[in-house]
């Protein structure tokens, strides 16, 4: 059993069928302990709102999914202590702070961040943070 940090791009796939949704489901069903910063609640709710506005899901489904999201995690981190180091890294890497909050959570837990978003992986590929980030499509259960 390992600790894994999941970001919003991966968690959204638990509720909406997209590329790699099957892999995301396997991750949630694995024996690994899943963690995320509390920011994930806002980011997934925003993505679900966009899906509901586009009529890809109903408003009722969006509400149900948001309510169930915390149940997927063994722990949700407060964001307060993650913001300052994430801000420093966002400035240094010229990348949105949201992704770097997840990276900082993974760094502190000394666990991989599993993401479906290739942008942060590309951005940090040549940094010391690269070892903390893995693409969801590459994840395999042990």
Backbone bond lengths (Angstrom), bond angles and torsions (degrees), N, CA, C in turn:
res aa  C-N    CA-C-N  psi(-1)  N-CA   C-N-CA  omega(-1)  CA-C   N-CA-C  phi
1 X - - - 1.447 - - 1.525 108.44 -
2 X 1.325 114.83 131.90 1.457 121.65 -179.77 1.515 110.35 -122.59
3 X 1.318 115.08 159.07 1.456 121.04 171.86 1.522 108.29 -90.30
4 X 1.324 116.74 137.76 1.462 122.56 -179.99 1.521 108.24 -138.39
5 X 1.330 115.78 136.37 1.460 121.54 172.59 1.527 106.85 -97.11
6 X 1.317 116.28 134.20 1.462 122.24 -179.85 1.520 107.86 -116.64
7 X 1.330 116.95 137.14 1.464 119.68 176.95 1.524 110.24 -98.88
8 X 1.321 115.98 177.80 1.467 121.45 -175.51 1.524 112.16 -64.05
9 X 1.324 117.80 -33.66 1.468 119.42 -178.69 1.521 111.50 -64.91
10 X 1.307 116.53 -32.54 1.461 120.69 176.49 1.516 112.27 -80.70
11 X 1.335 116.63 -42.98 1.467 121.01 -177.62 1.524 111.88 -64.79
12 X 1.317 117.59 -35.00 1.464 120.75 -179.87 1.527 110.86 -57.34
13 X 1.304 116.57 -32.72 1.466 121.89 -176.88 1.534 112.41 -69.70
14 X 1.334 117.47 -12.02 1.461 120.30 173.71 1.528 110.75 -71.21
15 X 1.325 116.59 -21.46 1.464 121.46 -173.04 1.521 114.32 -114.46
16 X 1.322 116.82 -27.26 1.464 121.83 -175.80 1.526 107.63 -124.64
17 X 1.307 116.18 128.20 1.459 119.69 -179.31 1.525 109.89 -71.62
18 X 1.308 114.64 117.34 1.466 123.73 178.97 1.524 107.24 -143.27
19 X 1.317 115.69 178.68 1.463 119.44 173.97 1.526 108.56 -55.33
20 X 1.301 116.93 136.57 1.465 124.87 178.20 1.525 114.27 71.11
21 X 1.335 118.30 13.98 1.471 119.68 175.38 1.525 111.38 -62.14
22 X 1.318 117.05 -36.08 1.466 120.40 179.02 1.526 110.07 -63.62
23 X 1.328 116.59 -42.24 1.464 120.69 178.94 1.532 109.56 -65.09
24 X 1.329 117.06 -41.04 1.464 120.76 177.93 1.526 110.58 -61.29
25 X 1.317 116.77 -41.61 1.466 120.42 177.50 1.530 111.17 -63.66
26 X 1.319 116.92 -39.82 1.464 120.49 177.41 1.526 110.47 -63.35
27 X 1.323 116.62 -39.21 1.460 120.85 178.07 1.531 110.31 -62.82
28 X 1.331 117.00 -45.33 1.468 119.28 -178.79 1.528 111.92 -67.68
29 X 1.321 117.63 -27.12 1.466 121.72 -179.66 1.533 112.67 -89.66
30 X 1.314 116.92 -5.61 1.464 120.28 -177.56 1.530 110.24 -72.64
31 X 1.307 115.21 172.65 1.465 120.89 177.69 1.520 112.70 -83.89
32 X 1.323 117.23 5.01 1.459 120.83 179.92 1.522 110.71 -74.32
33 X 1.322 114.98 152.84 1.464 120.54 175.79 1.521 107.71 -91.74
34 X 1.335 116.21 124.17 1.463 121.40 -175.60 1.525 110.86 -102.37
35 X 1.333 114.37 137.25 1.462 122.14 -178.93 1.523 109.18 -134.31
36 X 1.314 115.40 160.78 1.461 121.55 174.94 1.522 108.42 -162.91
37 X 1.331 116.62 155.65 1.465 118.04 168.63 1.532 108.93 -71.36
38 X 1.315 117.45 151.33 1.465 121.51 -178.93 1.528 111.96 -58.23
39 X 1.302 117.49 -18.08 1.464 122.76 175.72 1.527 111.08 -52.81
40 X 1.311 116.82 -28.50 1.465 121.17 -177.23 1.527 111.40 -58.99
41 X 1.319 117.44 -33.20 1.465 120.56 -179.66 1.527 110.56 -61.96
42 X 1.326 116.64 -44.35 1.462 121.33 179.36 1.520 111.31 -68.67
43 X 1.326 116.56 -43.79 1.462 119.43 -177.30 1.530 112.30 -67.20
44 X 1.311 117.93 -42.12 1.462 120.00 178.72 1.529 109.61 -69.00
45 X 1.333 117.90 -39.96 1.472 120.27 177.25 1.524 110.63 -60.21
46 X 1.323 117.60 -40.37 1.463 120.99 177.92 1.525 111.13 -63.47
47 X 1.314 117.07 -44.41 1.473 120.99 179.08 1.525 110.72 -64.67
48 X 1.327 117.47 -39.56 1.456 120.53 178.37 1.528 111.40 -68.19
49 X 1.326 116.96 -36.01 1.471 120.20 175.67 1.527 110.01 -61.61
50 X 1.335 116.87 -43.16 1.472 120.30 177.71 1.525 110.94 -62.14
51 X 1.333 117.00 -40.04 1.468 120.52 178.39 1.534 110.42 -65.28
52 X 1.330 117.06 -39.30 1.466 120.45 179.18 1.526 111.08 -68.76
53 X 1.314 117.22 -41.20 1.465 120.98 177.65 1.523 110.63 -60.86
54 X 1.330 115.82 -38.73 1.471 120.93 178.26 1.526 111.76 -79.16
55 X 1.315 116.63 0.94 1.461 124.08 179.08 1.531 113.09 62.28
56 X 1.324 115.68 31.69 1.460 121.17 174.79 1.526 110.73 -86.28
57 X 1.331 115.94 -24.84 1.458 123.29 172.28 1.527 106.57 -140.11
58 X 1.310 115.99 164.80 1.467 119.03 178.35 1.534 109.98 -86.32
59 X 1.313 115.95 161.42 1.472 120.53 175.99 1.525 109.64 -61.70
60 X 1.314 117.12 -37.05 1.464 121.34 178.43 1.530 110.53 -63.05
61 X 1.334 116.79 -43.01 1.471 119.81 177.19 1.526 110.16 -62.36
62 X 1.327 117.31 -43.97 1.464 120.80 -180.00 1.525 110.61 -57.33
63 X 1.333 117.05 -46.21 1.470 121.05 179.25 1.528 110.86 -62.64
64 X 1.320 117.18 -43.67 1.457 121.71 -179.93 1.540 110.58 -62.25
65 X 1.310 116.58 -44.47 1.466 120.80 -179.58 1.525 111.29 -63.32
66 X 1.329 116.78 -43.14 1.472 120.07 179.90 1.530 110.26 -63.25
67 X 1.317 116.87 -41.65 1.471 119.95 179.10 1.530 111.55 -63.86
68 X 1.319 117.38 -34.51 1.468 119.93 -176.64 1.531 113.37 -84.78
69 X 1.316 117.98 -16.37 1.471 120.75 -174.55 1.531 113.77 -53.35
70 X 1.332 121.16 -47.11 1.478 118.71 -178.29 1.525 113.87 -59.29
71 X 1.322 117.69 -24.54 1.462 120.98 -179.08 1.528 112.75 -67.09
72 X 1.311 117.62 -18.01 1.464 121.28 179.78 1.529 112.14 -77.03
73 X 1.332 116.67 -13.57 1.460 120.20 -170.83 1.521 112.55 -112.37
74 X 1.329 113.89 146.30 1.453 120.85 172.72 1.519 110.37 -82.22
75 X 1.321 116.21 -18.04 1.460 120.43 177.75 1.511 111.31 -168.34
76 X 1.337 114.44 145.84 1.463 121.92 174.44 1.525 107.27 -120.19
77 X 1.336 116.48 126.07 1.457 122.36 -178.32 1.517 111.40 -82.89
78 X 1.320 116.94 140.21 1.454 120.53 167.68 1.532 107.29 -64.32
79 X 1.289 116.46 145.47 1.466 120.96 -175.34 1.521 111.90 -85.42
80 X 1.326 117.89 -23.34 1.467 122.47 -171.20 1.526 113.76 -47.65
81 X 1.329 117.38 -50.13 1.463 120.47 -176.63 1.530 113.01 -76.44
82 X 1.317 117.08 -12.71 1.464 120.59 -178.93 1.522 112.47 -90.19
83 X 1.331 117.03 -20.61 1.463 120.53 -171.29 1.526 113.09 -65.03
84 X 1.329 118.06 -48.73 1.463 119.11 -175.22 1.532 112.72 -62.39
85 X 1.346 119.55 -49.67 1.472 117.34 177.41 1.529 111.88 -64.73
86 X 1.329 117.39 -35.27 1.467 119.78 177.62 1.529 110.44 -65.37
87 X 1.312 117.02 -37.89 1.466 121.20 176.95 1.525 110.79 -61.84
88 X 1.319 116.42 -46.88 1.479 120.55 178.34 1.529 110.36 -57.51
89 X 1.320 116.42 -44.60 1.464 120.38 -179.52 1.527 112.14 -70.68
90 X 1.316 117.29 -35.38 1.466 120.88 177.01 1.525 110.75 -61.84
91 X 1.319 115.74 -41.76 1.465 120.04 178.55 1.523 109.89 -67.37
92 X 1.328 116.41 -48.44 1.469 120.26 -177.95 1.523 112.30 -62.29
93 X 1.324 116.44 -39.53 1.465 120.60 -176.21 1.528 113.49 -93.76
94 X 1.351 115.74 -7.69 1.468 121.10 -177.95 1.530 110.64 54.97
95 X 1.339 112.79 54.96 1.466 120.42 -175.15 1.527 108.39 -140.21
96 X 1.332 118.76 150.02 1.467 120.39 -179.45 1.535 112.76 -56.18
97 X 1.306 114.65 139.43 1.472 121.08 -176.73 1.527 112.07 -64.62
98 X 1.320 117.82 -29.94 1.468 120.18 -176.83 1.522 111.72 -53.80
99 X 1.320 116.67 -49.05 1.468 120.41 179.69 1.527 110.85 -62.45
100 X 1.314 115.81 -37.94 1.461 119.53 -175.42 1.529 112.57 -75.59
101 X 1.313 117.72 -19.74 1.470 120.19 171.56 1.528 109.21 -65.36
102 X 1.322 117.00 -42.05 1.469 120.59 176.92 1.532 110.63 -65.94
103 X 1.321 116.76 -41.16 1.471 120.60 178.80 1.523 109.90 -62.01
104 X 1.325 116.85 -42.46 1.465 120.03 179.35 1.529 110.95 -65.21
105 X 1.308 117.67 -38.15 1.472 120.45 175.88 1.526 110.28 -61.15
106 X 1.330 116.74 -43.42 1.463 121.15 178.82 1.526 110.78 -64.51
107 X 1.325 116.31 -41.15 1.463 120.49 179.50 1.531 110.29 -61.75
108 X 1.316 116.64 -45.07 1.465 120.42 -178.38 1.522 112.04 -66.60
109 X 1.305 116.74 -34.34 1.458 121.10 179.48 1.532 111.06 -84.15
110 X 1.333 115.76 -10.10 1.467 122.90 -173.43 1.530 109.71 52.37
111 X 1.338 113.00 51.10 1.462 121.76 -177.33 1.522 108.63 -134.89
112 X 1.318 117.16 160.19 1.463 118.56 176.13 1.522 111.59 -74.93
113 X 1.309 115.66 145.53 1.456 122.84 168.05 1.516 105.94 -94.57
114 X 1.318 117.18 121.06 1.456 120.97 177.24 1.522 107.19 -99.67
115 X 1.326 115.67 122.61 1.456 122.29 -176.29 1.523 110.43 -134.08
116 X 1.313 116.11 150.51 1.463 121.06 173.46 1.529 110.32 -95.02
117 X 1.310 116.48 -2.92 1.465 123.12 -175.92 1.528 109.86 -95.42
118 X 1.303 116.64 117.89 1.466 121.05 -178.92 1.532 113.44 -75.04
119 X 1.336 117.56 -21.97 1.471 120.04 -175.93 1.525 113.94 -58.61
120 X 1.349 119.29 -49.86 1.461 117.05 179.72 1.526 112.78 -65.96
121 X 1.320 116.46 -32.63 1.467 119.30 178.43 1.523 109.94 -64.09
122 X 1.320 116.15 -44.55 1.463 120.58 178.62 1.519 110.70 -64.18
123 X 1.322 117.09 -42.52 1.462 121.81 -176.17 1.514 112.48 -65.18
124 X 1.321 117.49 -37.42 1.465 119.36 -176.07 1.524 113.53 -102.87
125 X 1.318 116.58 10.55 1.471 120.75 -175.39 1.525 113.26 -54.52
126 X 1.307 117.95 -35.74 1.470 121.05 -176.22 1.521 112.11 -103.45
127 X 1.323 117.25 25.84 1.460 120.54 179.96 1.522 109.71 -119.19
128 X 1.310 115.89 173.53 1.458 121.20 176.62 1.521 113.12 -68.36
129 X 1.332 116.33 -13.38 1.465 119.82 179.91 1.524 112.37 -81.10
130 X 1.308 117.97 -14.58 1.466 121.79 -173.96 1.528 111.88 -55.90
131 X 1.309 117.33 -33.85 1.467 120.00 -178.78 1.519 112.71 -68.92
132 X 1.334 116.78 -13.42 1.460 120.94 -178.43 1.523 113.67 -97.34
133 X 1.331 118.43 3.84 1.459 120.49 -174.79 1.527 110.36 -127.80
134 X 1.333 115.65 133.64 1.464 121.74 178.67 1.525 108.91 -135.67
135 X 1.297 115.71 144.12 1.455 121.88 178.96 1.531 109.45 -78.56
136 X 1.322 117.04 133.90 1.463 122.02 -179.37 1.525 111.27 -53.74
137 X 1.311 117.61 -42.59 1.463 120.64 -177.37 1.533 112.33 -62.87
138 X 1.332 117.38 -20.23 1.465 122.13 178.53 1.533 113.01 -92.49
139 X 1.335 117.12 -9.44 1.461 120.62 -176.15 1.520 110.42 -71.68
140 X 1.303 115.46 136.95 1.460 122.17 176.17 1.510 108.41 -135.18
141 X 1.323 117.00 138.16 1.454 118.87 177.73 1.527 108.87 -74.48
142 X 1.297 114.79 150.36 1.477 119.73 -179.20 1.497 111.72 -84.97
